Amino acid sequence: MPQKVTEGPLAERIARIGDQFAISGEFLYGEELCNGHINTTYRACYRTEDGAEDRYILQRINDYVFKDPVMVMKNVEKVTRHIRWKTMRRRKNTAGQPLTLYPARGGRNYIDLPEEGGMWRCYNNIEGTHTYDVVENTRQAYQAGFAFGSFQELISDMNPEDLKESIPDFHNTPRRFEALQRSAQADVAGRAANCEAELAMFRAWAPQYCRLTELQAAGQLPTRITHNDTKINNVMLDEDTDEAVCVIDLDTVMPGLSLYDFGDMVRTATCTAEEDEEDLSKVVMQLPFFESLAEGYLDAAHEFLTDGEIEQLAFAGWLITAEIGMRFLTDYLDGDKYFRTDKPEHNLIRARNQLALARSIESNIPRMERYIRRLMKSYKNKR
């Protein structure tokens, strides 16, 4: 649990940043939220004139990862605005509590504060919710799939050309493999000798990395606006019912493939071990969790997905797991510059973990594909 601070340097910093946004009331306390790999995030609580307490999320955009934070904010603004418009037209909020950006001094939804480390923004705090780092049961898996499927459905009528790539080639697996090869050859941190077995496994899988990019280039997979970071902890779930309330962390919303989103859900929602679990015997894909995840996702998304997308859903789970493993290993070789680390060889541990999970998913692909076909047949029979 994050520690609340009412005084001292951290509390003073949070209050200073909060003062830059359209927040009313008296600052009560702040707390740092440390469950993400990339951005610095605080939660600030204020007492209003009527005695109520309102909480807000203050977040600094990591400009090492996001080279153009203004572009990131423009993407986020367009998507959040479209979702609000869409839900208002439907007279219901299919995404629970939508994310809302609060304006900063000067009228924009962000502000550059060099003395506080860079660009900051302010969101509403989604009250009465919590997140999980790992899925604990099939109900949670279903809700995660439904949440991201609903998110994709809400923005399925947006033009991908209206958004820019906040991180070029973010889910381009062949490019990620090329980056891994370059980092292994350069070996700037002197670590390549520690991971020869892991490098060999990624090289053995190389012929499969281009399947989705080639299908996209051939026009068989449509480019859509996608979330691109569909970890289970990016879904806010109701504290009492565990029903999906809101999808968060929109920095990587940009043009991409729906399969990348589903693939990352498979990676994060079908294994009960955390992604830095060192006991690899625990890193196993749970088929019942996959079935619930796929059911939730397709309940929300089956009407707009193409047959070509549906055919690749199971493979996408394996591909994105391998890709994230490559990214962890690349960062390890580069000296841990991208992902936040908490212990020695943290990124190497993560890479080994993802390799184990990718092998487990690979062995289950035939059963995963059969289950998806059964789901799609059931939808057709209901028409």
ZIWOBEL-V853993 format. One record per residue. N is the residue number from 1. RES is the residue in one letter. PHI is phi in whole degrees, -180 to 180 (999 if undefined). NEAR is the number of other ideal C-beta (glycine too) atoms within 12 Angstrom. D_CENTER is the distance of its C-alpha to the mean C-alpha in Angstrom with 2 decimals. Layout:
# ZIWOBEL-V853993
n-><N/N>
res-><RES/RES>
phi-><PHI/PHI>
near-><NEAR/NEAR>
d_center-><D_CENTER/D_CENTER>
This chain:
# ZIWOBEL-V853993
n-><1/2/3/4/5/6/7/8/9/10/11/12/13/14/15/16/17/18/19/20/21/22/23/24/25/26/27/28/29/30/31/32/33/34/35/36/37/38/39/40/41/42/43/44/45/46/47/48/49/50/51/52/53/54/55/56/57/58/59/60/61/62/63/64/65/66/67/68/69/70/71/72/73/74/75/76/77/78/79/80/81/82/83/84/85/86/87/88/89/90/91/92/93/94/95/96/97/98/99/100/101/102/103/104/105/106/107/108/109/110/111/112/113/114/115/116/117/118/119/120/121/122/123/124/125/126/127/128/129/130/131/132/133/134/135/136/137/138/139/140/141/142/143/144/145/146/147/148/149/150/151/152/153/154/155/156/157/158/159/160/161/162/163/164/165/166/167/168/169/170/171/172/173/174/175/176/177/178/179/180/181/182/183/184/185/186/187/188/189/190/191/192/193/194/195/196/197/198/199/200/201/202/203/204/205/206/207/208/209/210/211/212/213/214/215/216/217/218/219/220/221/222/223/224/225/226/227/228/229/230/231/232/233/234/235/236/237/238/239/240/241/242/243/244/245/246/247/248/249/250/251/252/253/254/255/256/257/258/259/260/261/262/263/264/265/266/267/268/269/270/271/272/273/274/275/276/277/278/279/280/281/282/283/284/285/286/287/288/289/290/291/292/293/294/295/296/297/298/299/300/301/302/303/304/305/306/307/308/309/310/311/312/313/314/315/316/317/318/319/320/321/322/323/324/325/326/327/328/329/330/331/332/333/334/335/336/337/338/339/340/341/342/343/344/345/346/347/348/349/350/351/352/353/354/355/356/357/358/359/360/361/362/363/364/365/366/367/368/369/370/371/372/373/374/375/376/377/378/379/380/381/382/383>
res-><M/P/Q/K/V/T/E/G/P/L/A/E/R/I/A/R/I/G/D/Q/F/A/I/S/G/E/F/L/Y/G/E/E/L/C/N/G/H/I/N/T/T/Y/R/A/C/Y/R/T/E/D/G/A/E/D/R/Y/I/L/Q/R/I/N/D/Y/V/F/K/D/P/V/M/V/M/K/N/V/E/K/V/T/R/H/I/R/W/K/T/M/R/R/R/K/N/T/A/G/Q/P/L/T/L/Y/P/A/R/G/G/R/N/Y/I/D/L/P/E/E/G/G/M/W/R/C/Y/N/N/I/E/G/T/H/T/Y/D/V/V/E/N/T/R/Q/A/Y/Q/A/G/F/A/F/G/S/F/Q/E/L/I/S/D/M/N/P/E/D/L/K/E/S/I/P/D/F/H/N/T/P/R/R/F/E/A/L/Q/R/S/A/Q/A/D/V/A/G/R/A/A/N/C/E/A/E/L/A/M/F/R/A/W/A/P/Q/Y/C/R/L/T/E/L/Q/A/A/G/Q/L/P/T/R/I/T/H/N/D/T/K/I/N/N/V/M/L/D/E/D/T/D/E/A/V/C/V/I/D/L/D/T/V/M/P/G/L/S/L/Y/D/F/G/D/M/V/R/T/A/T/C/T/A/E/E/D/E/E/D/L/S/K/V/V/M/Q/L/P/F/F/E/S/L/A/E/G/Y/L/D/A/A/H/E/F/L/T/D/G/E/I/E/Q/L/A/F/A/G/W/L/I/T/A/E/I/G/M/R/F/L/T/D/Y/L/D/G/D/K/Y/F/R/T/D/K/P/E/H/N/L/I/R/A/R/N/Q/L/A/L/A/R/S/I/E/S/N/I/P/R/M/E/R/Y/I/R/R/L/M/K/S/Y/K/N/K/R>
phi-><999/-66/-93/-77/-123/-109/-152/99/-58/-67/-61/-64/-65/-60/-64/-62/-67/-59/-66/-84/-118/-77/-117/-108/112/-98/-64/-103/-162/-136/-153/-92/-103/-115/-90/-106/-86/-113/-89/-88/-132/-122/-115/-120/-114/-128/-96/-83/-63/-89/91/-75/-117/-114/-120/-136/-105/-108/-140/-94/-81/-73/-83/-77/-82/-106/-66/-126/-64/-65/-61/-56/-66/-64/-61/-61/-61/-65/-70/-65/-66/-66/-64/-62/-62/-65/-71/-66/-66/-83/59/-157/-105/-73/-108/76/-89/-76/-67/-128/-91/-99/-68/-102/-56/98/97/-83/-90/-158/-149/-90/-124/-55/-70/-111/101/139/-90/-123/-140/-134/-114/-68/-83/-81/-77/70/-130/-150/-129/-124/-83/-135/-74/-103/-157/-69/-64/-64/-62/-60/-65/-63/-63/-66/-62/-74/-64/-66/-61/-63/-64/-63/-107/-67/-97/-81/-84/-57/-71/-78/-114/-106/-77/-72/-133/-56/58/-57/-113/-90/-61/-59/-68/-62/-68/-61/-63/-62/-62/-64/-66/-66/-71/-71/48/-65/-98/66/-116/-58/-66/-80/-136/-64/-66/-67/-61/-63/-66/-64/-69/-66/-87/-52/-60/-91/-68/-96/-57/-72/-66/-70/-65/-66/-63/-83/80/-91/-127/-76/-79/-129/-87/-133/-77/73/-153/-90/-69/-59/-80/-100/-115/-84/-112/-60/-61/-92/-109/63/-81/-62/-116/-159/-95/-121/61/-98/-62/-98/-67/-172/-63/-174/-112/-57/-65/-65/-65/-65/-59/-71/-65/-59/-60/-100/-114/-115/-127/-83/-90/-71/-75/-117/-65/-91/-83/-70/-67/-89/-92/-137/-73/-95/-59/-60/-68/-62/-62/-68/-61/-63/-64/-63/-64/-74/-57/-90/-118/-64/-74/-103/-74/-87/-60/-63/-67/-63/-63/-102/-60/-65/-60/-61/-61/-67/-61/-69/-64/-62/-63/-65/-59/-61/-65/-61/-69/-61/-67/-60/-66/-84/98/61/-98/-101/-88/-67/-120/-121/-157/-59/58/-58/-69/-68/-59/-62/-63/-63/-60/-69/-61/-63/-68/-61/-64/-66/-63/-56/-71/-102/-56/-58/-69/-62/-64/-63/-67/-63/-61/-64/-61/-65/-64/-66/-64/-66/-69/-82/-71>
near-><10/20/16/23/23/19/15/14/12/24/24/20/27/42/30/23/40/39/27/31/37/24/32/17/23/20/33/27/28/36/26/28/30/19/26/28/33/30/35/31/33/41/37/45/31/30/19/17/11/9/11/15/21/27/33/43/41/45/44/37/38/28/25/20/28/35/18/20/33/23/26/38/36/27/38/37/27/28/41/34/25/29/38/24/18/25/25/16/14/15/8/13/22/29/38/31/27/31/38/28/33/32/20/26/20/13/12/23/33/37/34/23/27/11/13/24/22/26/34/42/44/39/38/30/33/30/21/18/29/27/32/28/25/30/38/24/21/25/25/37/40/35/41/51/46/37/45/48/41/40/50/43/33/38/41/30/17/29/15/25/13/21/31/25/27/37/31/19/22/32/42/30/41/27/22/35/33/21/28/39/23/18/33/31/15/17/22/18/23/14/27/27/14/22/34/17/17/37/32/16/25/40/22/18/31/23/13/25/32/22/29/38/28/19/23/29/15/13/11/20/30/26/30/36/38/45/44/43/39/42/37/44/32/37/47/35/35/23/15/10/15/28/26/41/34/39/48/44/37/42/40/41/47/39/33/41/42/45/44/46/50/51/48/46/53/51/47/43/52/44/39/28/31/27/37/30/23/21/15/24/11/20/33/25/37/30/27/25/40/46/29/31/51/47/31/36/48/39/28/35/38/34/19/22/34/25/16/22/37/32/23/35/45/37/36/46/48/42/42/46/45/45/45/43/42/43/40/41/46/42/36/38/37/28/21/28/21/27/29/24/21/16/13/14/26/26/39/35/34/41/44/33/37/45/36/32/45/44/26/34/43/26/18/30/30/16/23/37/24/18/27/36/21/18/31/29/16/17/21/15/9/11/9>
d_center-><21.05/20.89/24.43/25.88/28.02/30.82/32.59/32.44/30.59/27.02/28.14/30.07/27.18/24.88/27.86/28.56/25.11/25.15/28.59/27.22/25.62/27.23/27.30/30.61/32.17/32.90/30.29/30.38/27.78/24.45/22.00/19.35/15.95/14.99/12.04/9.66/10.46/10.95/12.41/15.46/15.24/18.35/19.45/22.96/25.51/28.49/31.65/32.77/36.45/36.77/35.52/32.10/29.02/25.98/22.73/20.39/17.25/18.17/15.68/16.66/14.81/15.05/17.49/17.70/14.23/14.56/18.22/18.76/17.23/19.55/18.05/14.52/16.21/18.15/15.21/13.71/17.31/17.99/15.14/15.79/19.48/19.37/17.69/20.39/23.04/22.06/22.10/25.33/27.00/26.25/27.59/24.86/21.33/19.40/16.14/17.94/17.88/16.36/14.95/18.00/18.60/21.87/24.21/25.32/28.85/29.93/28.13/24.80/21.43/20.99/23.55/24.25/25.64/26.74/28.41/25.15/23.15/22.01/20.29/19.32/18.20/18.68/16.92/18.51/17.77/16.87/19.92/20.78/17.32/15.58/12.55/12.77/11.54/13.22/14.56/18.24/19.73/19.66/19.55/16.15/14.98/16.64/15.12/11.48/12.66/14.70/12.20/9.96/13.35/14.83/12.32/13.09/16.70/17.01/16.22/17.87/21.01/19.69/21.01/18.50/21.15/20.70/17.48/17.39/15.27/13.73/13.47/16.11/15.67/12.02/12.00/15.79/16.59/20.27/19.62/17.41/20.40/22.79/21.09/21.38/25.01/25.79/24.45/26.45/29.49/29.32/28.63/28.63/27.92/30.39/28.03/28.33/31.10/28.87/26.55/28.95/28.20/24.44/25.20/27.71/25.34/22.83/25.91/27.24/24.24/24.37/26.21/23.34/20.67/22.04/22.24/19.50/20.29/23.93/23.50/21.68/24.48/27.03/25.78/24.95/21.22/20.52/18.25/16.10/13.74/10.25/6.72/5.88/2.26/3.61/4.55/7.70/7.74/5.67/8.79/12.02/14.90/18.55/20.37/23.34/22.27/18.66/18.19/14.95/15.48/12.63/9.05/8.00/6.44/7.74/8.80/7.70/9.23/12.18/14.46/13.42/13.98/13.03/13.43/10.51/8.25/10.78/11.17/7.85/8.72/12.08/11.14/9.63/11.79/15.10/16.06/17.44/17.45/15.01/13.74/16.64/19.25/22.39/24.35/23.23/25.37/22.76/19.96/20.68/18.96/20.38/21.63/22.08/18.43/17.64/20.36/19.08/15.51/17.20/19.64/17.25/15.28/18.63/20.34/18.24/17.89/20.96/23.15/21.39/20.20/22.86/24.65/23.42/19.74/20.65/22.72/19.92/17.35/18.57/18.86/15.29/14.23/16.60/15.82/12.12/13.12/15.96/14.09/11.76/15.09/16.74/14.45/15.20/18.81/19.07/18.03/20.53/23.17/22.57/23.11/19.70/18.98/15.22/13.58/15.17/17.72/19.89/22.52/24.45/22.94/19.56/17.81/20.56/20.07/16.38/17.54/20.30/18.11/15.94/19.27/20.67/17.90/18.21/21.93/21.61/19.51/22.02/24.88/23.55/22.80/26.21/25.78/22.28/23.83/26.80/24.84/22.94/26.38/27.81/25.20/25.87/29.58/29.39/27.81/30.60/33.23/32.28/32.91>
